[in-house]
Amino acid sequence: MHLLSRHLASQIQSRAPIPLPIRSAAKMCLELARSALEQQVEPMNASVADAVGESLVELAKLAIIEQLCERRVESVRETVRARIQAFIQRNLVDPDLTIERIAERMQCTKRYLHKVFSDEGQTLNQYIWAQRLERCRTELGRAELAGKSITEIAFSCGFSNAAHFSRSFRARFGQPPRAYRRAMQGG
């Protein structure tokens, strides 16, 4: 359910299961899935498999919206926001992840991106930085990454300046990354 918007997930959960006719988006989703499975004579390369997977997820979301959502405009906005958030998660490691790049990839304007995020309580840039900090926090707590330096972890999460990362981490979580790591790893 993490790929679905909160609004869409709540509408799905509030409905009793009923048999529904298969409409256009659901048919497209089923056909794409069947076609992808039938074409598996040889394995797909990773980028093609990712693209097919993303397409299936988007078609499945549209099928759910088509069947269940009464307030379609809101749901479409939330679905677009979830798609943008998924793209950001996949590309957090890129220090050059910018609103311009996201707009280009999503084939929309920067203004539209800002509009989609306008009811989130944070800007798109703030969302990107918050996600990077969360990923760093998660990785700093992982025992298997104890041999990796804090700077390496910060850079692997898209930060390009260790001092800026340290200040941002402290502002967000109330302690420096080194202290957080020690506390999480019992040292």
N, C-alpha and C positions, 0 to 999 in steps of 0.2 A: 504494500500500500504506500510505501514511501515515495513512489514515483507519481502518485496521484495527489492532486491538490487536497487540502483539508476539506474544502467545501464539497468537492466531488466525493471524497471518501465518506463524509457524513451522510450524503444523500444515498449512497449505495448501502451503507449499514442500516439506514432507517427504513429501507424497503424490505417487504417480505418477498422471498423468492417466488417469482411467477414466470411461467414460460413466456418468452417474448419472441415476436417474429424477427427474423434476421433481416436487418435493413442494410443500406448501402455501405456504410463504414464497416460494419461487422462482416459483410460479405467480402469486402476488399481485404480485411485483416485475415480472414480464413483462407482466401485464395493466395495471398502472399505467403502465409505460413505453409500451406500445402506445396506451393511452388518451390519454396526454399528447401523443404524436406525432400521433394522429389528430385531436385537438382543436385543432391549431395552425392554425385558420382565420385568427386574428389573434394577434399576439404576446402572451404573458403579461406581466403587469407583473412587476417585479423581485422583489417579495416573494412572489408566488405561485410564480414559477419557483424561487426559493430553497427554498420549502417543499416543492415537488414533488421537487426534487433531493435534499433532506435525507431525504425519505420513501423515495426510491429507494435511497439509500445504506444506510439502516437496514434496509430489506427485503432488500437484497442481503447484508448482514452476517448477518441472521437465516437466510437461505437457506444460506449457507456453514456457519454453525454447525449448522444442521439436518442438513446432509449429512456434515460432516467431523469435528465435534468430539466427542471421547469424554467430555471433562470439561466438560459443558455449563454447570454452575453457575459455574465460573471464567470461562468464555468470555463468559457473559452479563454478569458483573460487569465484565469488561474492555471489552466492547462499550458498556456504559453509561458507563464512565469515558471512553472515546474520544468518545462523544457529548457528554459534559459538557465535555471538553477542546476539542472543536470549537466548542461554544457560547461558551466563554471566548475562544477565538481571534477569533471573529467580533465579540465585544463588548468587547475589551480597551480600546478608545478611550473607553468609558464610565467616568468616574471613580466612578459610583455602582454599578458592578458588585459585587454583594454575594452572599454565600452565600444570603441570603433570596431574592434575585431569581433566582438560579440554581435554587434548589429550586422556586420557583413556576413557572418556565419548564419545568423537567424534570418537574413534577408529582410531586414526592416531598418527603420531609421533609429538614430540614437534617441530622438524624442519619444518614439514609441516605447523603447526599452524603459526610459524613465517613467513613462505613463503606467506601464505594466507594474512597476515597482512602487508606484506612488502611495499605495495603501499598505505597504509593508512596515512603515515606521522607520525605515532607513533607506538611504540611497543605494543605487546599484553598486557604486564603489565601496560604500560601507559594508554591504553584503559580502563582496569579494574579500575584503580585508578580514571580516569576521570569520568567514569560512577558512581562510588561510590560518588564522590564529587557532581556530578550533582543531584543524588538522594537525598543526604543530603540537598543540596540547596533547592530543591523542597519541601522537608518535613519541613525545617525550615520556609518556607513561608506559610505553611498551618495553618490556624487559629485553626482547630480542634486538632492540635498537640501542642498547646501553653502550655499545662500542662506537656508535656514530656520534660525532660531536654535535653540540647544539647548533652551531653554525651550519653544519651540513644538513641537519634536519630543517632549519629555517630556509635554507636555499632550495631544498627539495620540495618545499611547500610554496615556492614562488616569491619569497623575499629575496632581495638583492643587496641588502645592507644589514649586517648583524646588529649594529647599534640601534637602528630603527626598529628592528624586530624585537630586541630586548625591551626597549621603551614601550612599544605597543603591547607586548605580552604582559608587562607589569601593569600597565594602565587597565588592561582588560580583566586580568585575573588576580590582581592585587599582590603579586609576588614575581620576582624575576624567574626566568625559565630554569636556571640552575637549581634554585630552591624548590621549585615545583617538581623538577625531575627527581631530586633527592627524596622528597617526601613521597612521591609515587613509587619509587623503587626501594623504599624502606631503608634509605641510607642517610 
